[in-house]
């Protein structure tokens, strides 16, 4: 019998293979209808999806025939196949276009499965592009649609992808909850292959949260399943996860063994994305205090990550090499890499690693004697740590809830089986003793049993509807978060356009003014009539510069009104950068929410006045503007490395503009302090109560 099954399978495979070698038009005679023909072409396109030319041939033919006979289902599926082929070639824009057209067709047919399928693919492709908020929106909607279909295997895949997107956004509680839901479904239906991936994902998540004792069991479960499946590609990823876990356990030699195993598989199978392994091996050598080998592997990881445009990996390796240089007291070199890591981590919302980055930056500044910056970064670290602690508590609750539910289900199932067994035993005895009971009594019990079953079924259906509604409400809340993030992105784009308009015209006029300045140095050599023409042209140029400044002020005011104080200061920073007057550093903290509008206007005016003073008097090369929101106050510090001044003699001069600043601060009930002196720069420190 077993041999017979094998023969049948071989026959079907050979038939399908023979179809795959033929041109689409040669297959037409095998099918009674065009729709059946299209469905088979789409099936072949999926079968040969790893062979672009063959799969594309079948998908295009399916698309063309579907269009000609108005077969919407076949057309939608062919568009999905073409989208996958474009995604594999990294033609993401074209892939999104195919997926979107497929989605529109599925919506018109009101096909919940097709809608879920298209939105699932859109979620994955936007995740690849780093558009995490859009990806989250599509994955939320895909879950809602899939819940209507009853397709559990597909639902588990969507939950797994949803978890991955939440991890990218540092929504760790949602990531954990979705991954546990994926595991629950896959354990229920016995989906071993994908269950191994879910175990790996949860292990990676717990590693990132530095919960090594919780990560290890899941990683070992994943390893066992992938070994049984003989899947070396994913085994390489499991080995990386185990290596990280053993580093967290301080078992350095065991970690190195697993990293080398992973690297060996990737080299043997010619796989890409080896930058993570080189980075991790660098960590091991650093812990072994072999700093030269650590630096060598970090630099190799940076090279590969830049080549592959892998910004997420650059976050880790920049932090690691920055920490390495910090250990060797190369603090300036350390700060260069640490700040790069911090910017990327902030961009990709990687809060956990930012926690370590901020602390290491603070340590570097402290060793350089820059205690002001050290204090600033240390305060950032404390605020972020408190935020993450809150998320950790949510994670603990979800994990405990999952384990309790699992134990409850096991106990409840065992109890139910015992009750059923006892009930069956008693029923048997009852029937044996009740042989003489009349037909009416039997009928009564039958009706009672039917009534009880009906009520139990109604109760089960009601519970299921409540669960679905809870999921829908949760997903709606997540969608609102996504929409809010998208609006913030649109506001940033408006800000960028305003900056471009401002900088280009201002920069051009500055260059013209510099050319006139060179003529002014030799004005005595000009003829009298040329001097008059020069004076007139110079006056017109000054008028144009003033006009540009007014336009810039209006634009900044617009930016300030629409986008807030931080955006306006960024705009001012870019304006200064365009003039090449000096290097302006802007550091803000705690200003995620807008301040009261009049306070923002006053603070911006104060910064403008202080920057104007620096340009006019200080002859500075570097200026730092630091704005920090505390619990009950706003602190503004402006530091320059200019010539300074004698504050007791020169503070009263009207040209300095500091009297205007002092008046503004006094109106805000704030405190104004200046630390300066001839030849040692100027530090202005302002505290304004909230």
C-alpha positions in Angstrom: 0.0 0.0 0.0 2.8 2.4 0.9 4.5 1.8 -2.5 1.2 2.4 -4.2 0.9 5.8 -2.5 4.5 6.7 -3.7 3.6 5.7 -7.3 0.5 7.9 -7.2 2.5 10.9 -5.8 5.2 10.5 -8.5 2.5 10.4 -11.2 1.0 13.7 -10.1 4.4 15.3 -9.7 5.4 14.2 -13.1 2.2 15.5 -14.6 2.6 18.9 -12.9 6.2 19.0 -13.9 5.4 18.3 -17.5 2.9 21.1 -17.4 5.6 23.4 -16.0 7.8 22.8 -19.0 5.2 23.8 -21.5 4.2 27.2 -22.7 0.9 28.5 -21.3 -1.0 28.1 -24.6 0.1 24.5 -24.9 -1.9 23.7 -21.7 -5.2 25.1 -22.8 -6.5 21.8 -24.2 -6.4 20.1 -20.8 -9.1 22.3 -19.3 -12.9 22.5 -20.0 -13.2 26.2 -19.2 -11.1 29.4 -19.2 -11.6 29.9 -15.5 -10.1 26.4 -14.7 -7.3 27.2 -17.1 -6.6 30.5 -15.3 -6.7 28.9 -11.9 -4.1 26.3 -13.1 -1.8 29.0 -14.5 -1.9 30.8 -11.1 -1.1 27.6 -9.4 1.9 27.1 -11.6 3.0 30.7 -11.0 3.0 30.0 -7.3 4.8 26.6 -7.7 7.6 28.2 -9.7 7.8 31.5 -7.7 11.5 31.0 -7.1 12.1 30.9 -10.9 11.2 34.4 -12.0 11.0 33.9 -15.8 8.7 30.8 -15.7 6.5 32.1 -12.9 6.1 35.5 -14.5 5.1 33.9 -17.9 2.3 32.0 -16.2 1.1 34.9 -14.0 1.0 37.3 -17.0 -0.9 34.9 -19.1 -3.4 34.3 -16.2 -3.8 38.1 -15.8 -4.4 38.7 -19.5 -7.0 35.9 -19.8 -8.8 37.0 -16.6 -9.0 40.5 -17.9 -10.4 39.4 -21.2 -13.2 37.2 -19.7 -13.8 39.5 -16.6 -12.8 36.8 -14.2 -12.1 39.0 -11.1 -11.0 36.2 -8.8 -8.4 34.9 -11.2 -7.2 38.5 -12.0 -6.7 39.3 -8.3 -4.7 36.1 -7.7 -2.5 36.7 -10.8 -1.8 40.3 -9.5 -0.8 38.8 -6.1 1.6 36.4 -7.9 3.2 39.3 -9.8 3.5 41.3 -6.6 5.5 38.5 -5.0 7.8 38.3 -8.0 8.4 42.0 -7.8 9.0 41.9 -4.1 11.6 39.1 -4.5 13.4 41.4 -7.0 13.1 44.2 -4.4 11.0 46.3 -6.8 8.9 47.3 -3.9 7.0 50.2 -5.5 5.8 47.9 -8.4 4.9 45.2 -5.9 2.8 47.6 -3.8 1.0 48.6 -7.0 0.1 45.0 -7.8 -1.0 44.3 -4.2 -3.1 47.4 -4.1 -4.9 46.6 -7.3 -5.6 43.0 -6.0 -6.9 44.5 -2.8 -9.4 46.8 -4.7 -10.7 43.7 -6.6 -11.1 41.7 -3.4 -13.0 44.6 -1.7 -15.3 44.9 -4.7 -16.0 41.1 -4.4 -16.4 41.4 -0.6 -14.0 38.4 -0.2 -12.7 38.5 3.4 -9.9 36.0 2.7 -8.7 37.9 -0.4 -8.7 41.2 1.5 -6.8 39.6 4.4 -4.3 38.1 1.9 -3.6 41.4 0.1 -3.3 43.4 3.4 -1.0 40.8 4.8 1.4 41.2 1.9 1.2 45.0 2.0 2.0 44.8 5.8 5.1 42.7 5.1 6.4 44.9 2.2 5.9 48.1 4.2 7.8 46.5 7.1 10.7 45.8 4.7 10.7 49.4 3.7 10.8 50.5 7.3 7.3 52.1 7.1 6.3 50.4 10.4 3.2 52.4 11.2 1.7 51.7 7.8 2.7 48.0 8.1 1.0 47.9 11.6 -2.2 49.3 10.1 -2.3 46.7 7.4 -1.6 43.8 9.7 -4.3 45.0 12.2 -6.8 45.1 9.3 -5.6 41.7 8.0 -6.3 40.1 11.4 -9.8 41.5 11.5 -10.6 40.2 8.0 -9.0 36.8 8.6 -11.1 36.3 11.8 -14.1 36.2 9.5 -12.8 33.3 7.5 -11.9 30.7 10.1 -8.5 30.0 8.4 -6.4 29.3 11.5 -3.1 28.6 9.8 -3.3 31.9 7.9 -4.4 33.8 11.0 -1.4 32.4 12.9 0.9 33.7 10.1 -0.6 37.2 10.3 -0.3 37.2 14.1 3.4 36.3 13.8 4.1 39.1 11.3 2.1 41.5 13.5 4.3 40.6 16.4 7.4 41.2 14.3 6.1 44.7 13.3 5.3 45.5 16.9 8.9 44.5 17.9 10.2 47.0 15.3 8.1 49.7 16.9 9.2 48.6 20.4 5.6 47.8 21.3 6.9 44.8 23.3 3.6 44.0 25.1 1.7 43.7 21.8 4.5 41.8 20.2 4.5 39.2 23.0 0.7 38.9 23.0 0.5 38.4 19.2 3.3 35.8 19.2 1.7 33.8 22.0 -1.6 33.9 20.0 0.3 32.6 17.0 1.9 29.8 19.1 -1.5 28.8 20.6 -3.0 28.4 17.1 0.0 26.5 15.7 0.2 24.2 18.6 -3.6 23.5 18.2 -3.4 22.6 14.5 0.0 20.9 14.7 1.9 23.3 12.3 5.4 22.2 13.3 7.3 24.1 10.6 5.8 27.5 11.5 5.7 26.7 15.2 9.5 26.5 15.1 9.6 30.1 13.7 7.3 31.3 16.4 9.5 29.8 19.2 12.5 31.4 17.6 10.7 34.8 17.4 9.7 34.7 21.1 13.3 33.6 22.1 14.7 36.6 20.1 12.2 39.0 21.9 13.2 37.8 25.3 16.9 38.1 24.4 16.3 41.7 23.5 14.6 42.2 26.8 17.6 40.6 28.5 15.4 37.9 30.0 17.8 35.1 29.2 16.2 32.4 31.4 12.9 32.9 29.6 14.4 33.0 26.1 16.5 29.8 26.3 13.6 27.2 26.5 12.0 28.7 23.4 15.3 28.8 21.5 16.0 25.1 22.3 12.5 24.1 21.3 13.0 25.9 18.0 16.4 24.3 17.5 15.0 20.8 18.1 12.2 21.3 15.6 14.5 22.8 12.9 16.9 19.9 13.4 14.0 17.4 12.8 13.0 19.4 9.7 16.6 19.5 8.5 16.2 23.3 7.8 19.8 24.7 8.0 18.8 28.2 6.9 16.7 28.8 10.0 19.1 26.8 12.2 21.7 29.4 11.4 19.3 32.0 12.9 18.6 29.9 15.9 22.4 29.5 16.5 22.7 33.3 16.5 19.9 33.5 19.1 21.6 30.9 21.3 24.9 32.6 21.0 23.3 35.9 22.2 21.7 34.0 25.1 24.9 32.4 26.2 26.6 35.8 26.1 23.9 37.1 28.5 24.6 34.0 30.7 28.3 35.0 30.5 29.2 31.6 28.9 31.4 33.2 26.3 33.0 30.1 24.8 29.6 28.4 24.3 28.4 31.6 22.5 31.5 31.6 20.2 30.8 27.9 19.3 27.2 28.8 18.2 28.3 31.9 16.3 30.8 29.9 14.3 28.2 27.3 13.6 25.9 29.9 12.2 28.7 31.5 10.1 29.7 28.1 8.7 26.1 27.4 7.5 25.9 30.9 5.9 29.2 30.5 4.1 28.4 26.9 3.0 25.0 28.0 1.6 26.3 31.4 0.3 23.7 33.3 2.4 23.8 37.0 2.9 23.2 39.0 6.1 26.4 37.9 7.9 27.0 41.3 9.5 25.1 40.3 12.7 27.4 37.3 13.2 30.6 39.3 12.8 29.2 41.9 15.2 28.4 39.2 17.8 31.8 37.5 17.4 33.3 41.0 18.1 31.3 41.1 21.3 32.8 37.8 22.4 36.4 38.9 21.7 35.7 42.2 23.5 34.6 40.2 26.6 37.8 38.1 26.2 39.7 41.5 26.2 41.1 40.8 22.8 40.4 44.3 21.6 42.2 44.1 18.3 40.1 41.1 17.2 36.9 42.7 18.5 37.6 45.9 16.5 38.4 43.9 13.3 35.1 42.0 13.5 33.1 45.2 14.3 34.6 47.0 11.3 33.8 44.0 9.1 30.2 44.1 10.3 29.9 47.9 9.6 31.2 47.4 6.1 28.7 44.6 5.3 25.8 46.5 7.0 26.6 49.6 5.0 26.8 47.6 1.8 23.4 45.9 2.5 21.9 49.2 3.8 21.1 47.4 7.1 20.5 50.3 9.5 19.1 48.1 12.2 22.4 46.2 12.4 24.4 49.4 12.3 22.6 50.5 15.5 24.1 47.5 17.4 27.6 47.6 15.8 28.0 51.4 16.2 27.1 51.0 19.8 29.5 48.1 20.4 32.5 49.7 18.7 31.7 53.0 20.5 31.7 51.0 23.8 35.0 49.3 22.8 36.7 52.7 22.2 35.2 54.0 25.5 36.8 51.1 27.4 40.2 52.1 25.9 39.6 55.7 26.8 39.4 56.9 23.2 36.4 59.1 24.2 36.2 61.4 21.1 36.3 58.3 18.8 33.7 56.6 21.0 31.3 59.6 20.9 31.5 59.6 17.1 30.1 56.1 16.8 27.8 56.3 19.9 26.0 59.4 18.5 25.5 57.6 15.2 24.0 54.7 17.0 21.8 56.9 19.1 20.4 58.7 16.0 19.6 55.4 14.2 18.1 53.9 17.4 15.9 57.0 17.8 14.9 56.8 14.2 13.9 53.2 14.4 12.5 53.5 18.0 14.8 51.0 19.5 14.4 52.1 23.1 16.2 49.3 24.9 19.5 49.8 23.2 19.1 53.6 23.5 19.1 53.1 27.2 22.6 51.7 27.1 23.8 54.2 24.4 22.7 57.2 26.5 24.5 55.9 29.6 27.7 55.2 27.6 27.6 58.7 26.0 27.2 60.2 29.5 30.3 58.3 30.7 32.4 59.5 27.7 31.5 63.1 28.4 32.2 62.7 32.1 35.7 61.4 31.3 36.3 64.3 28.9 35.4 66.7 31.8 32.2 67.9 30.0 29.9 67.5 33.0 27.1 69.6 31.6 26.6 67.2 28.6 27.2 64.2 30.9 24.4 65.4 33.2 22.1 66.0 30.2 22.5 62.5 28.7 22.3 60.9 32.2 18.9 62.6 32.7 17.7 61.3 29.3 18.8 57.8 30.4 16.7 58.1 33.6 13.6 59.3 31.8 13.8 56.5 29.2 14.5 53.9 31.8 11.3 54.8 33.7 9.3 54.5 30.5 10.7 51.1 29.7 10.1 49.8 33.3 6.4 50.5 32.7 6.4 48.5 29.5 8.2 45.6 31.3 5.4 45.4 33.9 2.9 45.1 31.0 5.0 42.3 29.5 5.1 40.4 32.8 1.3 40.6 33.0 0.8 39.3 29.5 3.2 36.4 30.0 1.7 35.4 33.3 -1.8 35.6 31.8 -0.7 33.3 28.9 0.8 30.7 31.3 -2.2 30.9 33.6 -4.6 30.4 30.7 -2.6 27.5 29.4 -2.6 25.8 32.8 -6.3 26.5 33.2 -7.1 24.9 29.8 -5.0 21.8 30.7 -6.8 21.4 34.1 -10.2 22.2 32.6 -9.6 19.6 29.8 -8.5 16.9 32.3 -11.4 17.7 34.6 -13.9 17.5 31.7 -12.5 14.2 30.5 -12.8 12.8 34.1 -16.4 14.1 34.4 -17.3 12.6 31.0 -15.8 9.2 32.0 -17.6 9.2 35.3 -20.8 10.3 33.6 -20.6 7.6 31.0 -20.0 5.0 33.8 -23.0 6.2 35.7 -25.1 6.3 32.6 -24.3 2.7 31.8 -25.3 1.6 35.3 -28.5 3.6 35.1 -29.5 2.0 31.8 -28.7 -1.4 33.3 -31.0 -0.7 36.3 -33.7 1.1 34.4 -34.6 -1.6 32.0 -38.2 -1.4 33.0 -38.5 2.4 32.8 -41.3 3.4 30.4 -40.8 5.1 27.0 -42.1 8.4 28.3 -39.2 8.6 30.8 -36.7 7.9 28.0 -38.3 10.6 25.9 -38.0 13.1 28.8 -34.3 12.5 29.1 -33.8 12.8 25.4 -35.5 16.1 25.3 -33.6 17.4 28.3 -30.2 16.4 26.7 -31.2 18.2 23.4 -32.1 21.3 25.3 -28.9 21.3 27.3 -26.8 20.8 24.1 -28.6 23.6 22.4 -27.9 26.0 25.4 -24.2 24.9 25.5 -23.8 25.6 21.8 -25.5 29.0 22.1 -23.2 29.9 25.0 -20.1 28.8 23.1 -21.1 30.9 20.1 -21.8 33.9 22.4 -18.3 33.6 24.0 -16.7 33.3 20.5 -18.5 36.5 19.3 -17.3 38.4 22.5 -13.7 37.3 21.9 -13.8 38.4 18.2 -15.3 41.8 19.3 -12.5 42.2 21.9 -9.9 41.6 19.2 -11.5 44.1 16.9 -11.6 46.8 19.6 -7.9 46.2 20.4 -7.0 46.4 16.8 -8.9 49.7 16.3 -6.9 51.2 19.2 -3.7 50.1 17.5 -4.9 51.6 14.2 -5.5 55.0 15.9 -1.9 54.9 17.1 -0.7 54.2 13.6 -2.8 57.1 12.1 -1.3 59.5 14.7 2.2 58.4 13.7 1.4 59.0 10.0 0.1 62.5 10.7 3.4 63.3 12.6 5.3 62.1 9.5 3.3 64.4 7.2 4.1 67.4 9.5 7.8 66.6 9.3 7.6 66.6 5.5 6.0 70.1 5.6 8.8 71.2 7.8 11.4 69.9 5.4 9.9 71.8 2.4 9.9 75.0 4.5 13.6 74.5 5.3 14.5 73.9 1.6 12.7 77.1 0.5 14.4 79.1 3.2 18.0 77.8 2.9 18.5 78.0 -0.9 17.5 81.7 -1.3 19.3 82.8 1.9 22.5 80.9 0.9 22.5 82.5 -2.6 22.2 86.0 -1.2 24.9 85.3 1.3 27.3 84.3 -1.5 26.4 87.5 -3.5 27.1 89.6 -0.3 30.5 87.9 0.1 31.4 88.9 -3.5 30.4 92.5 -2.8 32.5 92.4 0.4 35.6 91.5 -1.7 34.9 94.6 -3.9 34.4 96.8 -0.8 38.0 96.0 0.4 39.3 97.6 -2.8 36.7 100.4 -3.2 39.3 103.2 -3.2 40.6 101.9 -6.5 37.2 102.4 -8.2 36.3 105.4 -10.2 33.9 107.9 -8.7 30.9 106.9 -10.9 31.6 103.2 -10.2 31.6 104.0 -6.5 28.1 105.5 -6.8 26.8 102.4 -8.8 28.4 100.1 -6.2 26.8 102.0 -3.3 23.4 101.8 -5.0 23.8 98.1 -5.7 25.0 97.4 -2.2 22.0 99.2 -0.7 19.6 97.2 -2.9 21.4 94.0 -1.8 21.0 94.9 1.9 17.4 95.6 1.3 17.1 92.1 -0.4 18.8 90.5 2.6 16.5 92.2 5.0 13.5 91.0 2.9 14.8 87.5 3.0 15.2 87.7 6.8 11.6 88.9 7.1 10.5 86.0 4.9 12.6 83.6 6.9 11.1 85.0 10.1 7.6 84.5 8.8 8.4 81.0 7.6 9.9 80.1 11.0 6.9 81.6 12.7 4.8 79.3 10.5 6.9 76.4 11.5 6.7 77.4 15.1 2.9 77.7 15.0 2.3 74.5 13.1 5.0 72.2 14.2 6.2 73.6 17.6 9.4 74.9 19.2 11.7 72.0 18.4 10.8 72.1 14.7 11.4 75.9 14.6 14.8 75.5 16.4 15.8 72.8 13.9 14.8 75.2 11.1 17.0 77.9 12.7 19.9 75.4 13.0 19.7 74.6 9.3 19.6 78.3 8.5 22.8 78.9 10.4 24.4 75.8 8.8 23.7 77.3 5.4 25.6 80.5 6.2 28.8 78.7 7.3 29.1 81.2 10.1 29.7 78.6 12.9 28.8 75.1 13.8 25.5 75.0 15.8 24.6 72.0 17.9 21.0 71.6 19.0 20.1 69.3 22.0 16.5 68.9 23.1 14.9 66.6 25.7 11.5 66.0 27.1 9.7 68.1 24.4 7.7 65.4 22.8 4.5 67.3 23.6 3.9 71.0 22.6 4.3 73.7 25.2 1.8 76.6 25.6 1.9 78.7 22.4 3.0 82.0 23.9 5.8 80.3 25.9 7.1 78.6 22.7 7.1 82.0 21.0 9.0 83.7 23.8 11.6 80.9 24.1 12.2 81.0 20.4 12.6 84.8 20.5 15.2 84.4 23.3 17.2 81.9 21.3 17.0 84.1 18.2 18.3 87.1 20.2 21.2 85.1 21.7 22.2 83.6 18.3 22.1 87.1 16.9 24.5 88.3 19.6 26.9 85.4 18.9 26.9 86.3 15.2 27.4 90.0 15.8 29.9 90.0 18.7 31.3 86.6 19.7 33.4 85.5 16.6 32.6 81.9 17.7 33.3 78.7 15.8 31.0 76.4 17.8 27.7 77.1 19.5 25.5 74.7 21.5 21.8 75.3 22.2 20.4 72.9 24.9 16.7 72.9 25.8 15.5 70.5 28.5 12.0 70.1 29.9 11.9 69.1 33.5 9.0 68.4 35.8 8.2 72.0 36.7 10.5 74.1 34.5 12.2 74.6 31.2 16.0 75.0 31.1 17.7 76.8 28.2 21.5 76.9 27.9 23.4 78.6 25.1 27.2 78.1 25.0 29.7 79.6 22.6 33.5 79.4 22.3 33.8 83.0 21.2 35.9 85.9 22.6 33.6 86.5 25.5 33.2 89.9 27.2 33.4 91.7 30.6 29.9 91.4 31.8 30.1 94.1 34.4 31.3 96.7 31.8 29.5 95.6 28.6 26.2 94.1 29.7 24.6 97.6 29.6 25.6 98.2 26.0 22.4 98.4 23.8 24.1 96.6 20.9 24.5 93.4 22.9 20.8 92.8 23.1 21.1 91.0 26.4 18.9 93.6 28.1 16.1 92.4 25.8 16.7 88.8 26.7 16.7 89.7 30.4 13.4 91.5 30.0 11.8 88.5 28.3 13.0 86.1 31.0 11.8 88.5 33.7 8.3 88.6 32.0 8.3 84.8 32.2 9.2 84.9 35.9 12.4 83.1 35.0 16.1 83.2 36.2 18.8 84.6 33.8 22.5 83.9 34.4 25.6 84.7 32.3 29.1 83.1 32.7 31.7 84.9 30.5 35.0 86.7 30.4 37.5 88.0 27.9 38.8 85.1 25.8 36.9 82.2 27.4 33.5 82.2 25.6 30.0 82.8 27.0 27.5 80.5 28.7 23.9 81.8 29.1 21.7 79.8 31.4 18.0 80.4 31.7 15.3 78.7 33.9 11.7 79.4 33.2 8.9 77.9 35.5 6.0 75.9 33.9 
